[in-house]
Amino acid sequence: MIAQRSSRRKPQFRVPEYWDLALKRQLFIACIVLGCYFPIEIISHETGHYLAAKFFGAGADFTYSAVIFDTEPLTTKTHCLVVAAGPLVNVALVLTGVLALRFASQGDRKPGWGYWIASACVLAALRWFKGPMAGQRTDEAQIASMLGMPHYVIPYAILIPAAFAVTYLITVHHRKRTLVPLGVGFLCALVGAFLWLVLIGPVLLPKP
């Protein structure tokens, strides 16, 4: 008996173009930009506190994870403004990020550095997801208490727009087919946060 080889070709697995793009370009950009996200967000947030304290004549020390300021020269109103300055920086970052991401994701534009920098700005909204669980330790809880409200009012209220911002971010990345790079980039962001808080930050700036 002579066995004849079938002329039918076996189906070949082809890597989709999306994966090729993600691995060659998007993953690289996402890891670089989001890997730097947490240190930049922390410094930006604390810079808001520092500048506000200096503006109102209070002494302030800038550390790698917090700003320690003197409350004696401050009135209740100015104290509240100094505490609010940090979260307001986050608000500005998120709004700028949403607008920039909307522009960068229009039409057939390929996601580039601007797209990912805008995404990193939107991620500043993640700060407010830990607020309800942190009790009275957050800036938002302190602001609510200073205004005579229960400490949880502002943390829960700001959670709603934060959820909308993150939902918009995920929606855009789903539409542009960059969810995988976003997920990997977020892991890089966690690594960046660890490196800043444990290794780099304490070396570059004073400890709180």
N, CA, C and O of each residue as an XYZ file, in Angstrom:
832
protein
N       0.844     -1.190      0.000
C       0.000      0.000      0.000
C       0.889      1.252      0.000
O       1.863      1.336      0.748
N       0.553      2.168     -0.806
C       1.304      3.417     -0.901
C       0.469      4.536     -0.294
O      -0.636      4.831     -0.751
N       1.014      5.141      0.729
C       0.302      6.245      1.394
C       0.556      7.536      0.637
O       1.699      7.884      0.339
N      -0.494      8.223      0.340
C      -0.364      9.473     -0.380
C      -0.525     10.655      0.595
O      -1.404     10.670      1.457
N       0.351     11.626      0.419
C       0.311     12.801      1.279
C      -0.831     13.726      0.845
O      -1.002     14.020     -0.338
N      -1.591     14.164      1.818
C      -2.721     15.030      1.488
C      -2.217     16.382      0.973
O      -1.230     16.937      1.458
N      -2.922     16.870     -0.004
C      -2.544     18.161     -0.587
C      -3.142     19.345      0.182
O      -2.838     20.504     -0.097
N      -3.989     19.028      1.145
C      -4.617     20.093      1.925
C      -3.614     20.681      2.907
O      -2.959     19.942      3.643
N      -3.491     21.979      2.924
C      -2.577     22.656      3.819
C      -3.214     22.826      5.197
O      -4.402     23.114      5.342
N      -2.373     22.636      6.178
C      -2.858     22.870      7.526
C      -2.971     24.377      7.768
O      -2.126     25.147      7.311
N      -4.007     24.789      8.479
C      -4.160     26.227      8.741
C      -2.988     26.758      9.560
O      -2.607     26.161     10.566
N      -2.434     27.848      9.139
C      -1.309     28.451      9.824
C      -1.789     29.565     10.739
O      -2.657     30.365     10.391
N      -1.191     29.585     11.917
C      -1.545     30.625     12.877
C      -0.777     31.889     12.527
O       0.447     31.874     12.403
N      -1.504     32.968     12.371
C      -0.888     34.248     12.062
C      -1.139     35.222     13.209
O      -2.261     35.358     13.698
N      -0.095     35.879     13.614
C      -0.230     36.868     14.682
C      -0.991     38.067     14.150
O      -0.571     38.663     13.158
N      -2.099     38.438     14.778
C      -2.865     39.595     14.291
C      -2.004     40.854     14.292
O      -1.058     40.995     15.067
N      -2.367     41.749     13.404
C      -1.622     42.996     13.290
C      -1.645     43.772     14.596
O      -0.674     44.444     14.945
N      -2.780     43.678     15.331
C      -2.893     44.393     16.592
C      -1.803     43.984     17.576
O      -1.169     44.828     18.211
N      -1.594     42.646     17.693
C      -0.598     42.168     18.632
C       0.798     42.622     18.220
O       1.629     42.959     19.063
N       1.038     42.626     16.924
C       2.327     43.071     16.436
C       2.555     44.531     16.817
O       3.643     44.903     17.254
N       1.536     45.344     16.649
C       1.626     46.765     16.999
C       1.828     46.941     18.489
O       2.660     47.737     18.925
N       1.054     46.185     19.278
C       1.124     46.322     20.730
C       2.500     45.946     21.257
O       3.058     46.639     22.107
N       3.044     44.848     20.750
C       4.319     44.372     21.255
C       5.479     45.248     20.802
O       6.424     45.476     21.557
N       5.406     45.730     19.587
C       6.531     46.479     19.049
C       6.527     47.949     19.449
O       7.593     48.553     19.568
N       5.378     48.524     19.655
C       5.333     49.964     19.908
C       4.525     50.344     21.135
O       5.010     51.058     22.013
N       3.288     49.862     21.191
C       2.404     50.302     22.261
C       2.861     49.838     23.636
O       2.800     50.607     24.595
N       3.316     48.600     23.748
C       3.773     48.113     25.040
C       4.975     48.907     25.529
O       5.085     49.222     26.714
N       5.869     49.225     24.610
C       7.065     49.986     24.980
C       6.680     51.363     25.505
O       7.129     51.767     26.578
N       5.847     52.089     24.752
C       5.461     53.436     25.166
C       4.673     53.388     26.472
O       4.909     54.195     27.372
N       3.731     52.437     26.578
C       2.902     52.343     27.781
C       3.753     52.093     29.016
O       3.521     52.699     30.062
N       4.728     51.215     28.905
C       5.564     50.895     30.068
C       6.424     52.085     30.475
O       6.615     52.331     31.666
N       6.940     52.820     29.504
C       7.771     53.977     29.825
C       6.930     55.070     30.489
O       7.289     55.578     31.551
N       5.812     55.424     29.855
C       4.996     56.539     30.355
C       4.331     56.181     31.677
O       4.433     56.941     32.640
N       3.653     55.041     31.742
C       2.928     54.690     32.962
C       3.874     54.265     34.076
O       3.532     54.364     35.255
N       5.057     53.794     33.709
C       6.043     53.460     34.730
C       6.495     54.679     35.516
O       6.889     54.568     36.677
N       6.437     55.845     34.879
C       6.801     57.106     35.544
C       5.594     57.795     36.161
O       5.737     58.849     36.781
N       4.416     57.222     36.002
C       3.176     57.910     36.392
C       3.108     58.208     37.882
O       2.911     59.361     38.267
N       3.268     57.187     38.738
C       3.068     57.383     40.170
C       4.042     58.391     40.782
O       3.604     59.268     41.526
N       5.354     58.301     40.497
C       6.245     59.332     41.044
C       5.866     60.744     40.620
O       5.893     61.663     41.438
N       5.512     60.927     39.352
C       5.141     62.260     38.866
C       3.841     62.723     39.511
O       3.705     63.893     39.869
N       2.874     61.797     39.661
C       1.599     62.164     40.286
C       1.795     62.554     41.740
O       1.190     63.515     42.214
N       2.641     61.811     42.455
C       2.895     62.125     43.865
C       3.565     63.488     43.997
O       3.161     64.308     44.820
N       4.591     63.724     43.183
C       5.306     65.001     43.252
C       4.381     66.159     42.878
O       4.412     67.209     43.519
N       3.557     65.971     41.842
C       2.633     67.030     41.422
C       1.629     67.342     42.526
O       1.364     68.505     42.831
N       1.076     66.291     43.119
C       0.094     66.466     44.199
C       0.706     67.215     45.374
O       0.121     68.171     45.884
N       1.880     66.778     45.797
C       2.521     67.407     46.957
C       3.010     68.813     46.640
O       3.070     69.661     47.530
N       3.360     69.070     45.379
C       3.749     70.429     44.991
C       2.588     71.395     45.175
O       2.788     72.548     45.558
N       1.368     70.923     44.901
C       0.190     71.754     45.134
C       0.087     72.172     46.589
O      -0.143     73.345     46.885
N       0.257     71.212     47.510
C       0.235     71.539     48.939
C       1.353     72.529     49.291
O       1.133     73.507     50.005
N       2.540     72.255     48.780
C       3.714     73.057     49.138
C       3.564     74.517     48.693
O       3.812     75.441     49.467
N       3.157     74.707     47.440
C       3.013     76.063     46.916
C       1.903     76.822     47.640
O       2.035     78.015     47.912
N       0.808     76.124     47.950
C      -0.296     76.779     48.666
C       0.138     77.189     50.066
O      -0.193     78.281     50.527
N       0.881     76.313     50.745
C       1.354     76.645     52.089
C       2.285     77.850     52.059
O       2.179     78.744     52.899
N       3.197     77.874     51.090
C       4.112     79.000     50.965
C       3.361     80.285     50.624
O       3.703     81.362     51.114
N       2.341     80.164     49.785
C       1.567     81.337     49.379
C       0.883     81.992     50.573
O       0.794     83.218     50.651
N       0.405     81.176     51.497
C      -0.293     81.716     52.666
C       0.642     81.944     53.853
O       0.180     82.174     54.971
N       1.947     81.881     53.617
C       2.913     82.249     54.642
C       3.225     81.184     55.664
O       3.752     81.490     56.733
N       2.906     79.923     55.356
C       3.195     78.843     56.295
C       4.494     78.148     55.902
O       4.771     77.959     54.717
N       5.275     77.775     56.884
C       6.473     77.002     56.610
C       6.102     75.609     56.147
O       5.144     75.022     56.650
N       6.848     75.070     55.193
C       6.526     73.754     54.645
C       7.798     73.007     54.281
O       8.752     73.594     53.769
N       7.801     71.712     54.548
C       8.909     70.834     54.177
C       8.416     69.826     53.157
O       7.415     69.143     53.372
N       9.135     69.740     52.036
C       8.764     68.834     50.941
C       9.505     67.517     51.133
O      10.735     67.495     51.167
N       8.767     66.429     51.258
C       9.371     65.102     51.343
C       8.961     64.288     50.116
O       8.196     64.756     49.273
N       9.478     63.075     50.030
C       9.207     62.275     48.836
C       7.777     61.748     48.771
O       7.345     61.283     47.716
N       7.029     61.811     49.883
C       5.668     61.273     49.865
C       4.638     62.180     50.525
O       3.452     61.848     50.545
N       5.064     63.310     51.061
C       4.127     64.201     51.748
C       4.758     65.569     51.921
O       5.972     65.736     51.802
N       3.899     66.552     52.206
C       4.353     67.895     52.571
C       3.919     68.147     54.003
O       2.747     67.994     54.348
N       4.866     68.531     54.822
C       4.583     68.834     56.225
C       4.628     70.347     56.386
O       5.669     70.969     56.175
N       3.492     70.937     56.760
C       3.443     72.392     56.847
C       2.967     72.832     58.229
O       2.270     72.107     58.939
N       3.369     74.040     58.573
C       3.027     74.634     59.863
C       1.622     75.229     59.790
O       1.345     76.062     58.926
N       0.745     74.811     60.679
C      -0.641     75.270     60.635
C      -0.892     76.533     61.463
O      -1.965     77.129     61.359
N       0.067     76.947     62.274
C      -0.168     78.092     63.171
C      -0.479     79.389     62.425
O      -1.382     80.114     62.842
N       0.241     79.717     61.322
C      -0.078     80.986     60.652
C      -1.373     80.941     59.841
O      -1.794     81.961     59.296
N      -2.000     79.787     59.758
C      -3.145     79.618     58.869
C      -4.462     79.772     59.622
O      -4.599     79.352     60.771
N      -5.408     80.377     58.949
C      -6.776     80.385     59.451
C      -7.458     79.091     59.016
O      -6.883     78.303     58.266
N      -8.660     78.880     59.477
C      -9.389     77.673     59.060
C      -9.584     77.652     57.552
O      -9.477     76.603     56.915
N      -9.874     78.833     56.981
C     -10.097     78.907     55.537
C      -8.828     78.617     54.751
O      -8.843     77.822     53.811
N      -7.717     79.266     55.138
C      -6.474     79.051     54.405
C      -5.926     77.639     54.619
O      -5.324     77.053     53.719
N      -6.142     77.107     55.811
C      -5.744     75.723     56.067
C      -6.487     74.769     55.132
O      -5.907     73.838     54.573
N      -7.771     75.027     54.981
C      -8.584     74.201     54.084
C      -8.094     74.311     52.643
O      -8.076     73.321     51.912
N      -7.695     75.520     52.236
C      -7.213     75.724     50.871
C      -5.878     75.011     50.639
O      -5.629     74.477     49.558
N      -5.029     75.011     51.661
C      -3.749     74.306     51.529
C      -3.985     72.803     51.379
O      -3.348     72.148     50.554
N      -4.886     72.274     52.166
C      -5.206     70.839     52.076
C      -5.851     70.520     50.729
O      -5.613     69.456     50.156
N      -6.667     71.447     50.229
C      -7.370     71.203     48.963
C      -6.466     71.351     47.748
O      -6.799     70.861     46.669
N      -5.331     72.016     47.905
C      -4.472     72.294     46.750
C      -3.969     71.014     46.084
O      -3.873     70.946     44.859
N      -3.650     70.009     46.885
C      -3.175     68.743     46.309
C      -4.228     68.055     45.449
O      -3.961     67.749     44.287
N      -5.435     67.801     45.999
C      -6.489     67.211     45.174
C      -6.856     68.038     43.951
O      -7.225     67.484     42.915
N      -6.758     69.367     44.063
C      -7.066     70.206     42.900
C      -6.074     69.972     41.764
O      -6.431     70.070     40.590
N      -4.836     69.664     42.117
C      -3.858     69.302     41.081
C      -4.316     68.033     40.367
O      -4.221     67.938     39.144
N      -4.810     67.059     41.129
C      -5.328     65.834     40.519
C      -6.515     66.118     39.612
O      -6.635     65.539     38.533
N      -7.397     67.019     40.057
C      -8.543     67.389     39.231
C      -8.071     67.979     37.905
O      -8.593     67.636     36.845
N      -7.080     68.869     37.972
C      -6.547     69.488     36.760
C      -5.918     68.442     35.841
O      -6.083     68.501     34.623
N      -5.195     67.483     36.430
C      -4.568     66.428     35.626
C      -5.622     65.581     34.918
O      -5.492     65.275     33.733
N      -6.670     65.203     35.659
C      -7.707     64.340     35.069
C      -8.447     65.071     33.953
O      -8.654     64.509     32.878
N      -8.843     66.305     34.194
C      -9.561     67.060     33.160
C      -8.695     67.264     31.922
O      -9.166     67.106     30.796
N      -7.429     67.616     32.132
C      -6.506     67.782     31.003
C      -6.332     66.462     30.261
O      -6.309     66.432     29.031
N      -6.209     65.376     31.013
C      -6.030     64.073     30.398
C      -7.224     63.640     29.570
O      -7.058     63.105     28.474
N      -8.437     63.868     30.086
C      -9.648     63.487     29.351
C      -9.742     64.265     28.037
O     -10.027     63.693     26.985
N      -9.499     65.575     28.110
C      -9.577     66.396     26.902
C      -8.489     66.009     25.895
O      -8.748     65.909     24.696
N      -7.276     65.794     26.395
C      -6.179     65.427     25.504
C      -6.390     64.042     24.911
O      -6.068     63.809     23.745
N      -6.931     63.119     25.708
C      -7.180     61.768     25.203
C      -8.271     61.785     24.145
O      -8.206     61.040     23.167
N      -9.262     62.623     24.339
C     -10.326     62.750     23.337
C      -9.743     63.231     22.007
O     -10.113     62.739     20.941
N      -8.837     64.187     22.085
C      -8.196     64.713     20.870
C      -7.264     63.668     20.247
O      -7.265     63.471     19.032
N      -6.472     63.004     21.090
C      -5.468     62.064     20.582
C      -6.072     60.788     20.020
O      -5.418     60.084     19.250
N      -7.316     60.476     20.391
C      -7.930     59.224     19.945
C      -8.925     59.418     18.807
O      -9.606     58.471     18.414
N      -9.016     60.628     18.277
C      -9.979     60.888     17.209
C      -9.557     60.217     15.901
O      -8.372     60.109     15.588
N     -10.558     59.775     15.156
C     -10.320     59.238     13.819
C      -9.406     58.028     13.813
O      -9.476     57.169     14.691
N      -8.547     57.978     12.805
C      -7.656     56.837     12.617
C      -6.253     57.116     13.145
O      -5.303     56.440     12.752
N      -6.112     58.087     14.018
C      -4.793     58.388     14.551
C      -4.243     57.200     15.327
O      -4.940     56.589     16.137
N      -2.987     56.887     15.065
C      -2.360     55.798     15.798
C      -1.934     56.305     17.177
O      -1.380     57.398     17.296
N      -2.191     55.515     18.211
C      -1.792     55.941     19.557
C      -0.289     56.176     19.644
O       0.509     55.315     19.271
N       0.080     57.331     20.131
C       1.487     57.671     20.280
C       1.793     58.134     21.686
O       1.070     57.816     22.630
N       2.878     58.892     21.819
C       3.292     59.347     23.141
C       2.242     60.242     23.789
O       1.971     60.118     24.983
N       1.648     61.147     23.004
C       0.624     62.026     23.554
C      -0.579     61.261     24.068
O      -1.158     61.610     25.097
N      -0.950     60.221     23.350
C      -2.074     59.357     23.737
C      -1.818     58.736     25.101
O      -2.711     58.690     25.947
N      -0.599     58.260     25.312
C      -0.291     57.589     26.571
C      -0.042     58.577     27.706
O      -0.351     58.275     28.859
N       0.508     59.746     27.404
C       0.658     60.761     28.445
C      -0.714     61.227     28.922
O      -0.926     61.427     30.118
N      -1.649     61.400     27.978
C      -3.017     61.763     28.346
C      -3.651     60.674     29.203
O      -4.353     60.971     30.169
N      -3.407     59.422     28.852
C      -3.943     58.306     29.643
C      -3.384     58.321     31.058
O      -4.106     58.051     32.018
N      -2.093     58.638     31.189
C      -1.479     58.713     32.514
C      -2.122     59.818     33.347
O      -2.316     59.658     34.552
N      -2.450     60.932     32.706
C      -3.112     62.026     33.428
C      -4.486     61.594     33.938
O      -4.869     61.934     35.058
N      -5.221     60.854     33.128
C      -6.540     60.380     33.557
C      -6.407     59.429     34.744
O      -7.278     59.391     35.613
N      -5.320     58.665     34.777
C      -5.114     57.734     35.881
C      -4.951     58.435     37.226
O      -5.019     57.789     38.272
N      -4.737     59.747     37.212
C      -4.676     60.487     38.478
C      -5.988     60.365     39.245
O      -6.028     60.621     40.448
N      -7.067     59.973     38.554
C      -8.362     59.779     39.216
C      -8.357     58.556     40.125
O      -9.234     58.424     40.980
N      -7.385     57.660     39.956
C      -7.341     56.452     40.795
C      -7.136     56.792     42.266
O      -7.474     56.001     43.147
N      -6.587     57.957     42.523
C      -6.386     58.382     43.911
C      -7.688     58.339     44.692
O      -7.692     57.984     45.871
N      -8.785     58.692     44.054
C     -10.051     58.823     44.774
C     -10.752     57.492     45.022
O     -11.749     57.449     45.744
N     -10.252     56.413     44.441
C     -10.859     55.115     44.697
C     -10.477     54.569     46.073
O     -11.189     53.739     46.637
N      -9.361     55.036     46.602
C      -8.964     54.572     47.937
C      -9.545     55.447     49.040
O      -9.473     55.088     50.215
N     -10.128     56.608     48.669
C     -10.622     57.555     49.665
C     -11.624     56.982     50.644
O     -11.425     57.106     51.853
N     -12.717     56.347     50.163
C     -13.715     55.828     51.105
C     -13.169     54.786     52.068
O     -13.717     54.598     53.154
N     -12.087     54.102     51.680
C     -11.536     53.052     52.542
C     -10.489     53.593     53.509
O     -10.121     52.912     54.466
N     -10.007     54.810     53.269
C      -8.912     55.358     54.082
C      -9.389     56.132     55.297
O      -8.573     56.647     56.061
N     -10.691     56.221     55.487
C     -11.217     56.923     56.659
C     -10.919     58.410     56.618
O     -11.136     59.068     55.601
N     -10.420     58.939     57.731
C     -10.180     60.376     57.846
C      -8.753     60.773     57.477
O      -8.346     61.906     57.734
N      -7.999     59.874     56.889
C      -6.591     60.159     56.612
C      -6.375     60.898     55.299
O      -5.287     61.430     55.080
N      -7.364     60.952     54.420
C      -7.168     61.587     53.124
C      -7.408     63.089     53.189
O      -8.053     63.597     54.106
N      -6.873     63.782     52.196
C      -7.108     65.232     52.108
C      -8.591     65.537     51.983
O      -9.096     66.471     52.605
N      -9.280     64.752     51.182
C     -10.703     64.997     50.949
C     -11.516     64.853     52.231
O     -12.451     65.617     52.472
N     -11.155     63.868     53.052
C     -11.856     63.679     54.329
C     -11.591     64.854     55.268
O     -12.492     65.301     55.978
N     -10.365     65.347     55.270
C     -10.033     66.496     56.119
C     -10.791     67.744     55.669
O     -11.261     68.521     56.500
N     -10.908     67.935     54.352
C     -11.642     69.093     53.834
C     -13.105     69.028     54.273
O     -13.680     70.024     54.712
N     -13.695     67.839     54.147
C     -15.096     67.675     54.556
C     -15.273     68.011     56.035
O     -16.235     68.682     56.407
N     -14.351     67.548     56.880
C     -14.436     67.820     58.315
C     -14.298     69.303     58.603
O     -15.003     69.840     59.458
N     -13.375     69.983     57.883
C     -13.194     71.421     58.084
C     -14.427     72.222     57.666
O     -14.694     73.299     58.199
N     -15.162     71.683     56.715
C     -16.372     72.363     56.240
C     -17.602     71.993     57.067
O     -18.714     72.423     56.759
N     -17.400     71.198     58.112
C     -18.499     70.839     58.999
C     -19.348     69.682     58.511
O     -20.454     69.472     59.007
N     -18.841     68.925     57.538
C     -19.575     67.773     57.017
C     -18.975     66.482     57.569
O     -17.839     66.488     58.042
N     -19.721     65.374     57.516
C     -19.105     64.087     57.833
C     -17.906     63.833     56.925
O     -17.927     64.181     55.745
N     -16.872     63.232     57.477
C     -15.618     63.104     56.742
C     -15.740     62.300     55.454
O     -14.903     62.437     54.562
N     -16.769     61.463     55.344
C     -16.890     60.585     54.182
C     -17.652     61.221     53.014
O     -17.722     60.622     51.941
N     -18.220     62.413     53.192
C     -19.068     63.005     52.159
C     -18.282     63.284     50.876
O     -18.670     62.818     49.805
N     -17.186     64.035     50.971
C     -16.413     64.381     49.776
C     -15.735     63.154     49.165
O     -15.766     63.007     47.943
N     -15.122     62.264     49.957
C     -14.537     61.062     49.334
C     -15.528     60.247     48.518
O     -15.176     59.745     47.450
N     -16.758     60.104     48.997
C     -17.750     59.350     48.230
C     -18.280     60.154     47.053
O     -18.545     59.596     45.988
N     -18.436     61.460     47.238
C     -18.959     62.297     46.148
C     -17.995     62.353     44.972
O     -18.419     62.283     43.819
N     -16.708     62.479     45.254
C     -15.728     62.608     44.173
C     -15.449     61.267     43.505
O     -14.862     61.206     42.425
N     -15.878     60.198     44.164
C     -15.710     58.874     43.574
C     -16.531     58.721     42.293
O     -16.147     57.964     41.401
N     -17.648     59.426     42.194
C     -18.524     59.308     41.015
C     -17.850     59.859     39.756
O     -17.758     59.130     38.768
N     -17.371     61.122     39.742
C     -16.671     61.581     38.541
C     -15.379     60.805     38.273
O     -14.976     60.646     37.121
N     -14.736     60.326     39.332
C     -13.527     59.519     39.133
C     -13.856     58.235     38.377
O     -13.105     57.812     37.497
N     -14.987     57.619     38.729
C     -15.411     56.402     38.041
C     -15.729     56.682     36.580
O     -15.413     55.872     35.709
N     -16.352     57.823     36.307
C     -16.637     58.197     34.921
C     -15.341     58.394     34.133
O     -15.245     57.968     32.982
N     -14.349     59.033     34.744
C     -13.078     59.277     34.060
C     -12.378     57.968     33.717
O     -11.883     57.799     32.603
N     -12.336     57.044     34.670
C     -11.674     55.760     34.427
C     -12.457     54.936     33.404
O     -11.862     54.258     32.567
N     -13.784     54.994     33.471
C     -14.613     54.297     32.483
C     -14.354     54.840     31.086
O     -14.257     54.077     30.125
N     -14.244     56.153     30.974
C     -13.936     56.759     29.675
C     -12.573     56.296     29.182
O     -12.409     55.993     28.000
N     -11.596     56.239     30.078
C     -10.260     55.772     29.704
C     -10.312     54.353     29.146
O      -9.727     54.072     28.100
N     -11.006     53.466     29.838
C     -11.093     52.076     29.395
C     -11.844     51.983     28.073
O     -11.470     51.202     27.199
N     -12.908     52.780     27.923
C     -13.679     52.777     26.676
C     -12.820     53.182     25.484
O     -12.865     52.549     24.429
N     -12.038     54.240     25.661
C     -11.162     54.705     24.576
C     -10.138     53.642     24.224
O      -9.893     53.378     23.046
N      -9.539     53.032     25.231
C      -8.515     52.014     24.964
C      -9.123     50.769     24.332
O      -8.471     50.099     23.532
N     -10.358     50.457     24.682
C     -11.033     49.333     24.036
C     -11.271     49.649     22.561
O     -11.064     48.803     21.691
N     -11.705     50.870     22.297
C     -11.969     51.260     20.910
C     -10.695     51.313     20.076
O     -10.707     50.975     18.893
N      -9.604     51.735     20.689
C      -8.331     51.819     19.965
C      -7.528     50.523     20.043
O      -6.412     50.436     19.530
N      -8.115     49.518     20.696
C      -7.490     48.197     20.839
C      -6.128     48.273     21.534
O      -5.148     47.680     21.083
N      -6.092     49.009     22.631
C      -4.864     49.126     23.414
C      -5.086     48.759     24.883
O      -4.378     49.245     25.765
N      -6.071     47.900     25.136
C      -6.335     47.495     26.514
C      -5.194     46.665     27.100
O      -4.856     46.807     28.275
N      -4.602     45.796     26.276
C      -3.493     44.968     26.774
C      -2.297     45.836     27.164
O      -1.767     45.672     28.263
N      -1.855     46.753     26.301
C      -0.778     47.646     26.738
C      -1.141     48.476     27.967
O      -0.284     48.763     28.802
N      -2.415     48.862     28.076
C      -2.843     49.619     29.251
C      -2.688     48.789     30.516
O      -2.213     49.286     31.536
N      -3.090     47.524     30.447
C      -2.950     46.646     31.612
C      -1.502     46.411     31.988
O      -1.146     46.462     33.165
N      -0.663     46.154     30.994
C       0.757     45.944     31.265
C       1.391     47.235     31.780
O       2.216     47.213     32.692
N       0.992     48.361     31.181
C       1.512     49.646     31.641
C       1.120     49.933     33.078
O       1.895     50.521     33.833
N      -0.099     49.515     33.466
C      -0.524     49.737     34.844
C       0.329     48.918     35.816
O       0.635     49.378     36.916
N       0.708     47.719     35.411
C       1.615     46.924     36.243
C       2.966     47.625     36.380
O       3.573     47.621     37.451
N       3.422     48.222     35.293
C       4.665     49.002     35.350
C       4.499     50.206     36.277
O       5.445     50.605     36.957
N       3.292     50.785     36.302
C       3.027     51.913     37.196
C       3.141     51.478     38.659
O       3.662     52.222     39.490
N       2.657     50.286     38.970
C       2.780     49.776     40.339
C       4.239     49.550     40.701
O       4.658     49.840     41.821
N       5.007     49.035     39.758
C       6.446     48.854     39.992
C       7.120     50.211     40.208
O       7.967     50.361     41.089
N       6.731     51.198     39.389
C       7.277     52.539     39.543
C       6.953     53.137     40.893
O       7.792     53.807     41.496
N       5.733     52.901     41.378
C       5.345     53.409     42.695
C       6.190     52.774     43.789
O       6.646     53.454     44.708
N       6.394     51.462     43.682
C       7.212     50.758     44.671
C       8.646     51.283     44.674
O       9.222     51.541     45.731
N       9.213     51.439     43.478
C      10.591     51.920     43.381
C      10.726     53.329     43.963
O      11.714     53.643     44.628
N       9.710     54.182     43.703
C       9.778     55.552     44.213
C       9.648     55.593     45.726
O      10.429     56.267     46.398
N       8.671     54.882     46.266
C       8.392     54.958     47.694
C       9.426     54.224     48.540
O       9.638     54.575     49.701
N      10.069     53.210     47.969
C      10.982     52.381     48.756
C      12.451     52.679     48.466
O      13.280     52.677     49.376
N      12.767     52.933     47.207
C      14.177     53.057     46.835
C      14.587     54.465     46.402
O      15.513     55.045     46.969
N      13.898     55.012     45.398
C      14.362     56.251     44.773
C      13.984     57.477     45.596
O      14.833     58.326     45.869
N      12.709     57.577     45.994
C      12.232     58.746     46.719
C      13.033     59.059     47.970
O      13.465     60.199     48.144
N      13.250     58.069     48.859
C      14.003     58.360     50.091
C      15.446     58.804     49.848
O      16.067     59.417     50.716
N      15.971     58.494     48.672
C      17.334     58.915     48.352
C      17.360     60.349     47.837
O      18.241     61.129     48.197
N      16.378     60.694     46.983
C      16.378     62.006     46.342
C      15.820     63.110     47.229
O      16.278     64.250     47.165
N      14.817     62.773     48.070
C      14.139     63.790     48.872
C      14.113     63.368     50.349
O      14.265     62.187     50.660
N      13.920     64.335     51.254
C      13.865     63.991     52.687
C      12.694     63.060     53.006
O      11.709     63.004     52.269
N      12.819     62.342     54.100
C      11.745     61.480     54.566
C      10.762     62.284     55.396
O      11.152     63.243     56.062
N       9.468     61.899     55.364
C       8.464     62.645     56.157
C       8.683     62.478     57.663
O       7.931     63.037     58.462
